Amino acid sequence: MELYSNHRREIILQIYRASLLLDKSGRELVSRQGLSSRQQWLLLGILYFEGEQSLRDLASHMLVSKQNITGMVQRLQSGGYVETAEDERDRRVTRVTITERGREVYDALVRSGREQGRDIFRNFDCAELTELLRLMNRLVGDLMDRTDRTITGREEENRYYGH
């Protein structure tokens, strides 16, 4: 029983360490392209695949408040990655589109992210990756059930990051 308890603690600690290392790696990846967060990469991915979106739709996709998405969009707009315009039918609604520069940066991030992913998992064979994915999906599902939260679009989010 004690060994089982120690394993659980060590697994949680290792997942936490991996999360911190992946976060650091992701921040370095986006900063090389001039972005300040992985969330900006996700936002560009949504616009890249879904096309023009309202601020409300973007906030819903990203599970953040309208205030948070507004700040993110303003930072991306000042960098030339997105453009905003009033909705023609409802002037209260702001529409957001990705620019050519935003598309180029998104494409570069996807290429770099794929290279990084290959490097991170270079010591795992296909069977190990399949098993790791199965176990991680199970863990995340159990955690979501435990916290009684549902996050929609988990698979879509991976698509927006180019995975």
N, C-alpha and C positions, 0 to 999 in steps of 0.2 A: 504493500500500500504506500509506504514512504517513497519507494522508487518511482511509482506512478505519479505521485504528487511532485516529486523533483523534476520528472520529465515534463509535466505540464508547465511548471514555472520556467524551465529552460526553453521550452518551445515558445512561450509568450515572449520571453526576453529576446530570443533569436528573431522572431517575427518583428518585434519592435526595432531591433538593430537593422534588420533588412529594410524596414520601412524608412528609417532615417537615412540609410545609405542610398536607397533608391530616390528619396526626396532630394538629397544633395546632388546626386547625379542628374536628375531631371532639371533642377534649377540651373546647373551648369550648362546643360544642353540648350535650354531656352535663352539663357543670357547670352550665349554665343550668337544667337540670331537677333538680339536686341530686345527680347521680351523680358518681362520682370517676373512672370509666374507661369506655371504649368496650366493654370486656369485660363490664361490668355491663349495658350496653344489649343486647349479644348474649345474655347469660344471660336477661334478661327476655324477649327475643324467643323463645328456645327454650321457655320456660315458657308464653308467650302462645300459641304455635302447637301445642306438643306436649302441654300440660297438665302435670299433676304428674309430677315426675321424682325419682329417687333421686340422691344426691350422686354416686354412681359414674357414672350415666348422664349427668349434667351434665358431669362431668369428661371423659368420653369424647367428648361432643359438642364440647366446647371445646378438646380436646387439651391439657389441663392435669392436674396431679396432684390427687389427692383433697385434699391439704392446701391447695393453692391455691384449689380450688373452695369448700372449707369457709370460708376467710377471706372470699371474695367473697360467699358466701351470708350469712354473719354480718353483714357491712356492709350488705347490702341488707335484711336482716331488721331491723336496728336503725333503718333509715330507713322501715320500714313498707311496703317494696315486695314482700317475699315473706314467707311463713310456712313454718315447718318443723314436722314431726311425726314421731313414730316410726312405722315401718311396722307395721301391725296383725299381719302374719304373721311378721315377723322384726324383733325389737326392735333388732337391730344396725344396721338400715338406717334412714337419715333420708330422709324424703320432703320435697320442696320444692314449694310452689305459689305462684303469683303472686297478689297481692292486688289489690283494685280500684284502690288507689293506684298499684300497679305497672303495671296496664293503662293507666291514664290517662297516666302518664309515658311509657310505651312509645308510645302513640298520638301524644303530643305530639312525641316524638323523631322518629318516622317523618315527621310533617308537616314539621318543621323540617329534617330530613335531605333530604327531597325538594326543598324550597325551596333549600337550600344546593346540592344537585346541579344544579338548573336554573341557579343563579347561576354555579357553577364552570364549567359547560360552555356558557354563553350564547353564546360566540363560535365555537362549532362547529356545522356543519350536520349533518344526519342521516347523510350519506355519510361525513363525517369521523369521527363518533362510531362508526359501524359499523366502519370501518377501524381506528380506535384500539383498539376492543374486540377485534377479530380479532388484532391484533399483540400486545396485552397478554396475551391468552389463550395465544398461542403462546410468548411470553417466559416466562410463569409455568410453562407446561407443560415447557419446556426446562429451566428452573431446578429444577423438581421432579425431573425425570429426572436432572439433573446431581448433585443432592444425594442421589439415591436415596431420597427420602422420598415417601410418598404421604399426601396430606391428604384424608380423606374428607369429603364433604358440602360442598364449596366452594360449590355452587349453593344448598344449604340455608342456608349461612351468610348469603348475600346476602338470602335470604327473611327471616331472623330480624332483619336490620337494616331490613327494610321496603322493600327495593329490588326 
